[in-house]
Amino acid sequence: MDCFELSVELEFCAAHTLVGHSGKCANLHGHNYKVEVSLKGSKLNSLGILVDFTDIKNAAKDIIEELDHKNINDIDYPPFKEGKSSAENISKYIYKKLKEKLGNDGNLVNYIKVWETSKASVKYFETDDN
């Protein structure tokens, strides 16, 4: 069976603290985050497109704007409010919000990858055991 994977990248800047962390990350600090949004599927529309890049970018951009230039710990999402604003929880937050925002195309969301630095990233995806 044919399968297509497409991705878009976005960036945002934000601050956060990791409550309970034993190092510097317990202090308020910021990152220039990069986010990769990946969709995967096999059924193309009448134009030969899985999902229009513009639609993905716009949906993801709306979510990214919720985080951009904010203290992530202030976002109304339980892990963030508890001081667990890790890259892991940020990627899961974006994934869940994007699936919801894309409606019927939400089932095509493959993964969200978030870089805190150019050398450190985390990828969130769902498996059958989730």
Beta strands, then each sheet from edge to edge (+ up, - down):
strand 1: 4-16
strand 2: 29-41
strand 3: 70-71
strand 4: 109-117
strand 5: 120-124
sheet 1: 3+ 1+ 2- 4+ 5-
end
